[in-house]
Amino acid sequence: MSSSNDSGERNSPALRSHWRQIYADLTFIFGFTKKRKIFVRGDETPMSLALRFRLFLRVLNVVAIIKHPFSSGYRKEFRNGVVTRWDVARTQIVGATRGLHPIQGDGSPRHKRDPLLRGSISVRQIVSDAWFILKAPGPGRYFVIAHSQPEMDIERTRAFRQVLNVVSILRHPVSARMRKDFRARSLSKWATAPNGMVDIGRHLVPEPLLGLRSWSRHPFSSTTRKAYRGAVLRRQAGANLARLAAKSSRENLVDYTPLAAAAQRVESLIEGSLYSEIMRRAAVHEPLIEHGAVDRMAVAPFYDSRHATHKAIRKRLPAETFGTVICVPWLRTGGADLVACLLAQGLLDVRPDEKVLILRTDSPLIDRPDWLPDSVQSVDISDLLGRLPQAEVEYMLYVVLLGLSPRRVINVNSRLCWQMMARFGARLVSDIKLYSYMFCWDQTEDGKKVGYPDMFFTSTAPFLTATLTDTEFLRRELLLAYRPPDNVGDKVVSLFSPARTKPWSITAAELSLATVQERPRQRVLWAGRLDRQKRFDIVQRVATLMPDVDFLCWGAALLDAPPNLSTLPTNIKLESSFNGFDDLPLQDADLWLFTSQWEGMPTTIIELAMRGMPMVGTSVGGVPELLNPETGWPVPVDSPAGAYVGAIREALSSADERLKRARAFQQRAVRYYTFENYTRQLRLLLDKEGVR
Amino acid sequence: MLVTAVMTAHHEGKLARASIASFREALTVAAAQGVDLDPVIVLDRPDEATQAEYSNAPSWGARLFVTDFGDPGQSRNFGAGQGTGEFVTYLDSDDLWSFNWITESLKFIAPDEKLIGHSSANLIFGEGHWLWVHTDQASEGFDVDYQRIANHWDGLCFTRRSTLLEVPFRLNDLPRGYGHEDWDWNNLTMLAGYVHRPVPGTMHMKRQRVSSQSRQCADFDVVPWPTRLALYQASGY
C-alpha cells in the first residue's frame, strides 16, 4: 500500500542504510514491546537527515497507531502485518485516523497546507524538538525546552504539535480524556512560555530505555516477564543486530547488544528467588522497600542522553593531540572570524610543532573556508551540543576540552566558550592555559554598552592567562571600567590583528589619480552590513547632501531588519555583497567612507590602509589608532551628516592631500598591522606560558 | 579472612536504624559462614540524633570512632586505616546492603588482587523505585568515555585494604568546585590498574534523598578532580 514514490525512496542505494537502521530499531522495539509500551530510538547521526526524520516519523506514527487503544480495527490490522510488512501498511493507516501527522502528501488541500510537506519549515528544527522529547532527562518527567528562540512561529508550533501528538498518544494509550487534556495544556503552556522550561508532568519519555523500562516496570508479572525473557533479548536485540552489523560496516548502526547483556544480567538477578529473598529481608528493616515496585531501570551509559552526544562529538574530533584549540561560534565573514583564522596561522608559525584545531561551537556555518590555513582542522560540534540543555552543553564543552587537553584554549567570540569559561574556567586552568579575545562592546538602541566585556570580563579575567584585545582602546577601556587589580590588569594584552594582504607598492590613492580623467564624477566607496551599528543612514544623508558625487556601496542586513531602501538617493548604487577588497574598484574611486557607530578595530580599515586608500571615517573605538588627521579625515562619533560632508569635501578637493594622507595611512598600518608584527606579539605572549 | 566492615554516619538520625540492622544482618550471615569480621563505625561530625543511634554499637562488637573531617571520603579512609582486615567494605548510614553482600563479595574479590566489587544493582527507593545497574568494567558494555562525563559506580565497594591504602579517597574541595569523591576514586583506581566489577547476586538499597553533601555539590557546581583518565589521547584507556 505504499506509494510508488515511497518505494523508490526506499530502494535508492543512499537510503538503504537508513532503512536498515530503522529496521534495527524496530527489531529491537518489537522484541520488547508487543502489547507493551513502545519506544523508538534513533542514534545521533541519521537523525539530522531530513529524510531519515521523515522515515522515522512514519515509524512514530505507526507506533502511535499500534498503541492507540480505540482504533482496534486498525490496530489489529496493523498488528497482523507488523511483523512482516510494517513498512507497507503505515502510510494509509496513519493518514486515515486520529488526526496524526500524515506523512505522504496526497495532493489534497490539507497536504498542500502542511508546512512540513511543503518544505517551508526546518525539518532539522523539528528533529531537534523531537529529540528533546525523546531524550528528556529525569525520572518520569517530561520537559519541553524552548531553546533560545525568542518566538515560536506558528508553523513550527504546528509541526511540533504533530510530534507531541504522536508522543502523547504513544505514552497515554489508555485515556482519551487525558490525551486531550495533555494536548491542550501542553500547547497553551508552550505558546505562553516559550523561553521557559515547561513541565507537562505526564510521565512521558524520560530516557532512551523505554523498551527496557516497560519491561522493568513489571518484574513480577509472569506474563510480562515471559514476554521479555533474556532469550528474546538475545534473539531480537543481539543476534539480529549482529547479523545486520555483519552486513554493514556503517558506524552509526545502533548497537544494543551491551544493553541486552546488562539487561540479562539484571533479569537473572531479579527473576530468581534470591532477589525475592533480598527484598523480603530488606523490607523487614525498611518497609519503604516494597517488593516488586521497580518501575525503571538505568543502565549506564544507555540511560544518559549525554553519552550519545559525547560519543558523536568524539567521532568528529581527530584522534590527535593539539597545541591549541580555538573556539569560535562559526566561521562566517565577520572580522572576528577572520581573526580566528589569522590567529591559527600565527600559532602555526610561532609553534610549528603544535597542531591547531578550530571548534565551531554555536553554529555549523562556515562561509569562508578559504580563510582557514591548510593544516588547520575545523570541526563543528554545535549541532550535537544543541541537543542538550544549556547547563549540560557547557559541561560537555568542558569535558571535551579536558579530553582534548590542548596546551591552550583561545576563545574568539564563542558565546558557549565564554559561558563554559565563566563556569568551569577557574578549574580548567589547572590543566590548560585559557585565553579569550574581546573586540568591542555592542550598544543598545539607547546607547548603553552591552556585550561580552560586560558579561564576562570580571568573572573570567582573574584566571585567564590573558584577555586579548585587538586595540589599545579596548584594553584601556576595560582597565578604566572595571579597575581590576594590577595582577589581573597586567594580563589584559593588546594583539594588533594583521592585515591579510601585503602593502600595495603603489597606493590606491596613486592608482586612482591615474584614472581620474576617466571618471566624470567623483566617487566615494562604502561597504558594511546594513545593520544599525554601521550607520548606512548617515551614508544616505550624506549622499543627499552631495548630489554631485557618486556613492558606490556594498552590504546587506545581517543582524537587524533591513533598512528601508525605497527612498535611496539616486547617486547611491548599492550592491549586496563582495568577496574581498580586491573585488572593489579602489583604484577607480577617490575616497572611502566609514560611518560605524561603535567598533573595536575593523579589519576593513586595516585592509584599506594596507592598500593606501584615502578615508573619511568615524573616530570610534580603536579606529583612531590608525585613522587620525595625519592619515585621513576622522569625524567625531555622533557627528551630524554635515560633518562627514565637510570632511569629504575637503578630501575630494585636494588630490595631493589624499595622496599624502593615504601614504601615511599605509605606513602606519605597516608599522603595526603586519603579520610579522602579529607573530612577534604572539610569540612574546606564548613565551610567558613557561614549561607545561 | 578478615573483613573490616565500615559504616560511616553524619546526620542520618533515625534513618540509620534500618541501615544498622542491614549492616548487622550481613555481618551475621558472613560470620555464620566463617568470615572473620571487624565492624568499624565512623561518625563524622555527627549530630546528637545520629550519635544516639550508634550509642550501643560497642555492645554488638563494633568499634566506634568520632571524627571531625566533614568529608565522606576522609571518613572512609579513616575507617580503612582503623581496620585490621585484609578486605574493607563500606555502608553509608542511610543505605542498606543485601544480606549476602559480604559473603558474595569476598568470594568474588578474593581470587584477584586487582578487583573492586560493587553491588550488581542498586535499588533506589523513596519516591518510586528504580534500579541503577552497575556496569561491569570487564564487559564489552563498558565505555570509558562515559566515565569521563559521569560515574559508573558508587562508593559502597568491597576491596582489599591495600587498595585503599594505595589509592585513598581524595578530600573534597567543594569551595573550589571539586567533589564527587567516589567518582574520583573510581577514576584513580582505574588508572592504577584496578577493575570495577559488579558482584553477582548482590544488591544495595539506596535511599533517594538529597544529603547535605550532595546539596553542597550542587551549590558549588562541583566536578571531580581532573585526572589522566579524562584525556582522550594519553589516558591509557
Interface residues (C-beta under 8 A of the other chain):
Chain A: P139 G140 S216 T257 P258 L259 A261 A262 R265 V266 L269 I270 L274 Y275 E277 I278 M279 R281 A282 V284 H285 E286 L288 I289 E290 A293 V294 D295 R296 M297 A298 V299 A300 P301 D304 R306 H307 H310 K311 R314 L317 A319 E320 T321 Y395 M396 Y398 V399 L402 G403 L404 S405 R423 F424 A426 R427 S430 D431
Chain B: R17 A18 S19 A21 S22 E25 L96 S98 F99 N100 S120 A121 L123 F125 G126 G128 H129 W130 L131 W132 V133 T135 D136 S139 E140 G141 D143 D145 Y146 R148 I149 A150 H152 R176 G177 Y178 P198 P200 G201 M203 M205 R207 D221 V223 P226 A230 L231 Y232 Q233 A234
